[in-house]
Amino acid sequence: DVVASLYGRNSLKDIIKDNVLFSSARKIEALSWVLNELKLEDFSEEYKNEIITPRNQFAHAKLIEEDGRKYFKKGGGNIEFDDEYCKTLRQNILKHKRNLDKLQDKLISQPVDAETSKQIKNALLNLLS
């Protein structure tokens, strides 16, 4: 694949897997585009807000031990990763797993034609430029 080789990769799949070339933000944009093309509910913004953002916040949180309890806290935003927050996060993970499973089922049951495949590939490449 000519475009993949321009990025020093073997295939478009390799580009998509590269988190530097194809960041979470770009993956969310691609997800939104695919959902809209397949006329499925676009849950990409919810996914970003309920999964990606908490993941990034948690990555920078610090463990706090206070009054016999332990919890993670993200400075600035004062987000406490306590039991209740983690329960909500687990519920959101399950919700979006169902969303992604629906998308996968749709892709499996309704394979895309060559023209749509080309459009998807071009859209993904446009996100890289």
Secondary structure by P-SEA (a helix, b strand, c coil): caaaaaaccccaaaaaaccccccaaaaaaaaaaaaaaaccccaaaaaaaccaaaaaaaaabbbbbcccbbbbbbccccccccaaaaaaaaaaaaaaaaaaaaaaaaaaaccccaaaaaaaaaaaaaaac
